[in-house]
Amino acid sequence: MVKVTSTALLVFASTAVMSSAFTQSRCPAFYSLQSRESFTQSKVRVSLSSVTAEDAPSGSGSIKREKILKEPDLWEYNFGLQDPKLTLPNGIVAEVTPPEKYEITEEQIQTLERDGVIHLKRVFDDDWVDYLCQATAHQVDNPHFWAFAGTASKLYDYIQRNVWQTNKAFARFYYHSAVGHILSQFGRTDEIRVSTDLLMVNPNKGFKWHQDNQNGPIKAEDGLRFWITMDETKEYGAPVYLKGSHCNSAVSEEQVFVDIEMEGLEEYKDKLIEIRTMPGDMLIWHPRSVHKVDGPSDGIWTTYRRVLGGTVAKGNTKYQDKQGTGGVLSDLGRHGLSHGEKLKSPFFPIIYPHFDKVEAESRDNGTIGRSPRDIIAKLGGLAGKASGEKFYSFFQVLGSQNKKQ
């Protein structure tokens, strides 16, 4: 029997943390699922006052602000593979049709390389946005066990790492949309693999200045971060980046939260890029770009901010064994790769130039999931060092929602 210490449980509760307003007319499918009644009654709570919660200032006594999405009850969580059985858009035949293409300009590539971030508008059409809305609605209405840690920590209303592993709709999005082609151009590479991904719904109070260290078992320079947005950014939830900060030498690659007043960031701290997204937009940034997201001060979202995001690996990326560091939290599967080997495994599926049917079958057979034994084994080294200064900034994540940015 494996003995799980309180420290190990704290680390496990962190696995989904850095692991990372919709309208009925924009995402009608959100209301048209078979589970519509249960979703509306058990998970969505909206103020019935003639003055909407969105109109009232945060902390106002004139109206009680209530979350649009409530935390799932323990018995609502599901295990294993899930399939919403959605029809792919644009006449795509699942596991047959090649992935779509979307051409990027050299100027756009150079913008990413110079600024560390780029905003692409309306990359995905209404049909793809509706597909992602349906997939997200199904996932939230049928929460998976792998979302428990992040959701229970109150960091997000719903967050699930490696959602492609358990939800077939998201896997097919990667297989057939233009996301792989887009990222291959920005990475100047002939191959793209999913290193890790996240489904994120409403980041409560948001996250203060930080860089992403949950990029999977790869080096920062071998990866690209991405967001695909399903909602319009309104009064809060817009990411803000420090332009060019991916080139800084002051912040270590393992560090999470960043004090932008620290020595070495002087040339970046006042160069702010705020990005207000719309449904179908895509953000791409360097894993070392320093950024933040501000949420409502009380952590109560009365509208939706749904994002599918994560990190992809470029061609010829080598596997980095991060056991014993905070970075291991986005690499908890039993894939058998050793440090320095080429990142080639169904656990990190290729999506460009095209998906691999054998890898897809491994996902569908459930052979690439995670088990408690694997998790405890990989987290053992981290749990033993969790009190050290090396991991201090990582554990700040758990308390970040109680601090203003």
GIQUIDA-V947374 format. One record per residue. RES is the residue in one letter. OMEGA is omega in whole degrees, 0 to 359 (999 if undefined). D_CENTER is the distance of its C-alpha to the mean C-alpha in Angstrom with 2 decimals. Layout:
BEGIN
res->RES omega->OMEGA d_center->D_CENTER
res->RES omega->OMEGA d_center->D_CENTER
END
This chain:
BEGIN
res->M omega->179 d_center->33.03
res->V omega->177 d_center->30.11
res->K omega->181 d_center->30.42
res->V omega->180 d_center->27.20
res->T omega->179 d_center->27.82
res->S omega->178 d_center->26.42
res->T omega->179 d_center->24.73
res->A omega->179 d_center->23.05
res->L omega->177 d_center->21.91
res->L omega->179 d_center->20.45
res->V omega->180 d_center->18.50
res->F omega->179 d_center->17.40
res->A omega->181 d_center->16.33
res->S omega->191 d_center->13.99
res->T omega->182 d_center->12.22
res->A omega->186 d_center->9.20
res->V omega->180 d_center->9.32
res->M omega->186 d_center->8.05
res->S omega->999 d_center->7.17
res->S omega->999 d_center->4.63
res->A omega->177 d_center->18.02
res->F omega->177 d_center->18.26
res->T omega->182 d_center->21.85
res->Q omega->180 d_center->23.68
res->S omega->183 d_center->25.03
res->R omega->181 d_center->21.72
res->C omega->184 d_center->20.05
res->P omega->183 d_center->23.18
res->A omega->181 d_center->21.75
res->F omega->182 d_center->19.84
res->Y omega->190 d_center->23.38
res->S omega->179 d_center->24.99
res->L omega->177 d_center->23.55
res->Q omega->182 d_center->26.14
res->S omega->185 d_center->24.45
res->R omega->185 d_center->24.81
res->E omega->181 d_center->27.39
res->S omega->179 d_center->25.64
res->F omega->183 d_center->22.36
res->T omega->186 d_center->24.45
res->Q omega->189 d_center->26.66
res->S omega->187 d_center->24.49
res->K omega->182 d_center->21.10
res->V omega->178 d_center->21.87
res->R omega->182 d_center->24.33
res->V omega->180 d_center->25.60
res->S omega->180 d_center->28.56
res->L omega->180 d_center->31.82
res->S omega->176 d_center->33.50
res->S omega->173 d_center->34.95
res->V omega->184 d_center->32.91
res->T omega->178 d_center->29.20
res->A omega->181 d_center->26.85
res->E omega->182 d_center->25.06
res->D omega->184 d_center->28.45
res->A omega->178 d_center->29.22
res->P omega->179 d_center->28.35
res->S omega->179 d_center->26.14
res->G omega->180 d_center->28.57
res->S omega->179 d_center->31.30
res->G omega->185 d_center->33.85
res->S omega->182 d_center->34.74
res->I omega->178 d_center->32.07
res->K omega->178 d_center->29.80
res->R omega->180 d_center->26.17
res->E omega->180 d_center->24.30
res->K omega->177 d_center->20.67
res->I omega->182 d_center->19.99
res->L omega->181 d_center->17.96
res->K omega->180 d_center->19.39
res->E omega->179 d_center->18.14
res->P omega->171 d_center->19.08
res->D omega->185 d_center->22.28
res->L omega->183 d_center->22.41
res->W omega->180 d_center->24.33
res->E omega->183 d_center->21.86
res->Y omega->182 d_center->19.37
res->N omega->178 d_center->19.66
res->F omega->174 d_center->19.84
res->G omega->184 d_center->19.86
res->L omega->179 d_center->18.95
res->Q omega->180 d_center->18.39
res->D omega->178 d_center->19.57
res->P omega->180 d_center->19.68
res->K omega->180 d_center->22.29
res->L omega->174 d_center->21.27
res->T omega->179 d_center->23.38
res->L omega->182 d_center->21.77
res->P omega->171 d_center->22.75
res->N omega->176 d_center->25.29
res->G omega->182 d_center->27.42
res->I omega->175 d_center->25.06
res->V omega->186 d_center->26.34
res->A omega->178 d_center->23.76
res->E omega->179 d_center->23.97
res->V omega->184 d_center->26.86
res->T omega->177 d_center->26.05
res->P omega->179 d_center->24.86
res->P omega->179 d_center->21.60
res->E omega->180 d_center->22.11
res->K omega->176 d_center->22.79
res->Y omega->187 d_center->22.04
res->E omega->178 d_center->24.13
res->I omega->180 d_center->23.08
res->T omega->176 d_center->25.84
res->E omega->178 d_center->26.85
res->E omega->178 d_center->26.74
res->Q omega->178 d_center->23.05
res->I omega->180 d_center->22.40
res->Q omega->176 d_center->24.61
res->T omega->177 d_center->22.85
res->L omega->182 d_center->19.59
res->E omega->181 d_center->21.78
res->R omega->188 d_center->23.71
res->D omega->182 d_center->21.31
res->G omega->179 d_center->18.13
res->V omega->174 d_center->16.18
res->I omega->180 d_center->17.05
res->H omega->177 d_center->16.55
res->L omega->184 d_center->17.55
res->K omega->173 d_center->18.95
res->R omega->177 d_center->19.33
res->V omega->183 d_center->18.15
res->F omega->185 d_center->17.61
res->D omega->184 d_center->20.59
res->D omega->182 d_center->21.12
res->D omega->178 d_center->21.32
res->W omega->178 d_center->17.90
res->V omega->179 d_center->16.42
res->D omega->178 d_center->18.57
res->Y omega->179 d_center->17.43
res->L omega->176 d_center->13.72
res->C omega->178 d_center->15.07
res->Q omega->180 d_center->17.20
res->A omega->180 d_center->14.65
res->T omega->178 d_center->12.50
res->A omega->179 d_center->15.88
res->H omega->182 d_center->16.95
res->Q omega->181 d_center->14.00
res->V omega->180 d_center->14.41
res->D omega->178 d_center->18.13
res->N omega->188 d_center->18.04
res->P omega->181 d_center->15.60
res->H omega->181 d_center->15.05
res->F omega->182 d_center->16.24
res->W omega->173 d_center->13.15
res->A omega->188 d_center->11.62
res->F omega->186 d_center->14.82
res->A omega->183 d_center->14.29
res->G omega->181 d_center->11.38
res->T omega->180 d_center->13.05
res->A omega->180 d_center->16.47
res->S omega->178 d_center->15.73
res->K omega->179 d_center->15.48
res->L omega->177 d_center->12.46
res->Y omega->170 d_center->10.86
res->D omega->171 d_center->12.93
res->Y omega->177 d_center->10.60
res->I omega->179 d_center->7.47
res->Q omega->177 d_center->7.51
res->R omega->179 d_center->6.69
res->N omega->181 d_center->8.50
res->V omega->178 d_center->9.04
res->W omega->181 d_center->11.10
res->Q omega->187 d_center->13.47
res->T omega->183 d_center->14.55
res->N omega->186 d_center->14.27
res->K omega->182 d_center->16.53
res->A omega->180 d_center->15.68
res->F omega->175 d_center->12.25
res->A omega->181 d_center->14.09
res->R omega->175 d_center->16.77
res->F omega->179 d_center->14.67
res->Y omega->182 d_center->13.90
res->Y omega->194 d_center->17.56
res->H omega->179 d_center->19.20
res->S omega->181 d_center->17.48
res->A omega->186 d_center->18.09
res->V omega->180 d_center->14.63
res->G omega->179 d_center->16.19
res->H omega->179 d_center->19.33
res->I omega->184 d_center->17.77
res->L omega->178 d_center->15.89
res->S omega->180 d_center->19.08
res->Q omega->179 d_center->21.12
res->F omega->179 d_center->19.17
res->G omega->183 d_center->19.22
res->R omega->184 d_center->22.89
res->T omega->181 d_center->22.50
res->D omega->179 d_center->23.76
res->E omega->176 d_center->21.01
res->I omega->174 d_center->17.24
res->R omega->175 d_center->15.48
res->V omega->177 d_center->11.94
res->S omega->176 d_center->11.54
res->T omega->178 d_center->8.29
res->D omega->183 d_center->5.26
res->L omega->166 d_center->2.84
res->L omega->187 d_center->4.89
res->M omega->179 d_center->5.42
res->V omega->173 d_center->9.17
res->N omega->183 d_center->11.29
res->P omega->177 d_center->10.66
res->N omega->181 d_center->14.34
res->K omega->179 d_center->16.14
res->G omega->179 d_center->13.31
res->F omega->179 d_center->13.22
res->K omega->185 d_center->16.23
res->W omega->182 d_center->16.64
res->H omega->167 d_center->14.61
res->Q omega->185 d_center->13.44
res->D omega->176 d_center->10.53
res->N omega->177 d_center->12.20
res->Q omega->185 d_center->9.76
res->N omega->185 d_center->10.11
res->G omega->186 d_center->11.99
res->P omega->182 d_center->15.79
res->I omega->173 d_center->16.49
res->K omega->181 d_center->17.96
res->A omega->183 d_center->16.25
res->E omega->179 d_center->18.76
res->D omega->185 d_center->17.91
res->G omega->171 d_center->14.31
res->L omega->175 d_center->12.64
res->R omega->179 d_center->9.29
res->F omega->170 d_center->8.38
res->W omega->168 d_center->7.37
res->I omega->190 d_center->9.39
res->T omega->182 d_center->10.75
res->M omega->186 d_center->12.92
res->D omega->174 d_center->14.85
res->E omega->174 d_center->17.23
res->T omega->180 d_center->16.62
res->K omega->189 d_center->19.66
res->E omega->177 d_center->21.01
res->Y omega->181 d_center->17.89
res->G omega->180 d_center->14.15
res->A omega->176 d_center->14.90
res->P omega->178 d_center->13.33
res->V omega->183 d_center->16.30
res->Y omega->169 d_center->16.74
res->L omega->185 d_center->19.81
res->K omega->176 d_center->21.32
res->G omega->186 d_center->22.14
res->S omega->176 d_center->20.79
res->H omega->180 d_center->19.30
res->C omega->184 d_center->23.01
res->N omega->178 d_center->23.84
res->S omega->184 d_center->25.54
res->A omega->185 d_center->25.44
res->V omega->179 d_center->22.00
res->S omega->183 d_center->21.61
res->E omega->182 d_center->18.73
res->E omega->183 d_center->18.11
res->Q omega->178 d_center->18.17
res->V omega->182 d_center->15.30
res->F omega->189 d_center->16.94
res->V omega->171 d_center->19.45
res->D omega->186 d_center->22.77
res->I omega->174 d_center->23.28
res->E omega->183 d_center->27.00
res->M omega->178 d_center->27.23
res->E omega->179 d_center->29.65
res->G omega->179 d_center->28.37
res->L omega->184 d_center->26.04
res->E omega->185 d_center->28.98
res->E omega->183 d_center->28.64
res->Y omega->195 d_center->25.01
res->K omega->180 d_center->24.78
res->D omega->180 d_center->26.48
res->K omega->186 d_center->24.83
res->L omega->174 d_center->22.16
res->I omega->176 d_center->20.14
res->E omega->185 d_center->18.79
res->I omega->179 d_center->16.88
res->R omega->188 d_center->17.36
res->T omega->174 d_center->15.61
res->M omega->178 d_center->17.06
res->P omega->179 d_center->16.07
res->G omega->177 d_center->15.67
res->D omega->178 d_center->14.88
res->M omega->172 d_center->12.77
res->L omega->175 d_center->11.95
res->I omega->179 d_center->12.43
res->W omega->178 d_center->13.10
res->H omega->182 d_center->14.53
res->P omega->182 d_center->12.75
res->R omega->176 d_center->15.72
res->S omega->181 d_center->15.67
res->V omega->183 d_center->16.15
res->H omega->177 d_center->14.51
res->K omega->173 d_center->14.07
res->V omega->179 d_center->13.13
res->D omega->173 d_center->16.05
res->G omega->176 d_center->16.08
res->P omega->186 d_center->19.38
res->S omega->179 d_center->21.63
res->D omega->178 d_center->22.17
res->G omega->183 d_center->18.57
res->I omega->177 d_center->19.68
res->W omega->178 d_center->17.88
res->T omega->174 d_center->20.54
res->T omega->181 d_center->18.52
res->Y omega->165 d_center->15.08
res->R omega->184 d_center->12.06
res->R omega->184 d_center->9.74
res->V omega->166 d_center->6.88
res->L omega->184 d_center->5.61
res->G omega->179 d_center->3.95
res->G omega->180 d_center->4.76
res->T omega->174 d_center->8.38
res->V omega->178 d_center->11.60
res->A omega->177 d_center->15.00
res->K omega->178 d_center->18.18
res->G omega->178 d_center->21.42
res->N omega->175 d_center->23.50
res->T omega->179 d_center->20.78
res->K omega->179 d_center->22.19
res->Y omega->178 d_center->20.64
res->Q omega->179 d_center->20.40
res->D omega->184 d_center->21.26
res->K omega->179 d_center->19.56
res->Q omega->183 d_center->21.23
res->G omega->176 d_center->22.57
res->T omega->179 d_center->19.90
res->G omega->182 d_center->16.69
res->G omega->182 d_center->14.91
res->V omega->186 d_center->15.95
res->L omega->175 d_center->13.37
res->S omega->178 d_center->11.04
res->D omega->187 d_center->14.31
res->L omega->180 d_center->16.01
res->G omega->179 d_center->17.69
res->R omega->184 d_center->21.37
res->H omega->176 d_center->21.36
res->G omega->179 d_center->24.49
res->L omega->178 d_center->23.60
res->S omega->182 d_center->25.44
res->H omega->177 d_center->24.82
res->G omega->178 d_center->25.73
res->E omega->178 d_center->25.62
res->K omega->179 d_center->24.05
res->L omega->181 d_center->20.49
res->K omega->185 d_center->21.69
res->S omega->174 d_center->20.74
res->P omega->177 d_center->19.47
res->F omega->179 d_center->16.75
res->F omega->194 d_center->15.41
res->P omega->175 d_center->16.52
res->I omega->178 d_center->18.14
res->I omega->175 d_center->17.28
res->Y omega->13 d_center->19.70
res->P omega->175 d_center->22.65
res->H omega->179 d_center->22.19
res->F omega->181 d_center->20.72
res->D omega->185 d_center->22.96
res->K omega->179 d_center->24.65
res->V omega->177 d_center->25.36
res->E omega->179 d_center->21.76
res->A omega->178 d_center->20.89
res->E omega->177 d_center->23.76
res->S omega->177 d_center->22.54
res->R omega->183 d_center->19.29
res->D omega->179 d_center->21.52
res->N omega->179 d_center->23.92
res->G omega->183 d_center->21.45
res->T omega->182 d_center->22.43
res->I omega->179 d_center->19.08
res->G omega->180 d_center->17.73
res->R omega->177 d_center->17.83
res->S omega->178 d_center->20.89
res->P omega->180 d_center->21.79
res->R omega->179 d_center->24.33
res->D omega->183 d_center->21.96
res->I omega->181 d_center->19.65
res->I omega->180 d_center->22.69
res->A omega->183 d_center->24.18
res->K omega->181 d_center->21.30
res->L omega->183 d_center->20.79
res->G omega->180 d_center->24.55
res->G omega->180 d_center->24.80
res->L omega->182 d_center->22.11
res->A omega->181 d_center->23.74
res->G omega->183 d_center->27.03
res->K omega->191 d_center->25.93
res->A omega->181 d_center->23.67
res->S omega->183 d_center->26.33
res->G omega->180 d_center->26.76
res->E omega->183 d_center->26.07
res->K omega->184 d_center->23.78
res->F omega->184 d_center->21.07
res->Y omega->183 d_center->22.04
res->S omega->179 d_center->19.29
res->F omega->183 d_center->16.64
res->F omega->173 d_center->18.32
res->Q omega->181 d_center->18.53
res->V omega->184 d_center->14.97
res->L omega->180 d_center->16.61
res->G omega->188 d_center->19.08
res->S omega->183 d_center->17.23
res->Q omega->180 d_center->17.12
res->N omega->182 d_center->20.90
res->K omega->175 d_center->21.40
res->K omega->180 d_center->21.69
res->Q omega->999 d_center->20.01
END
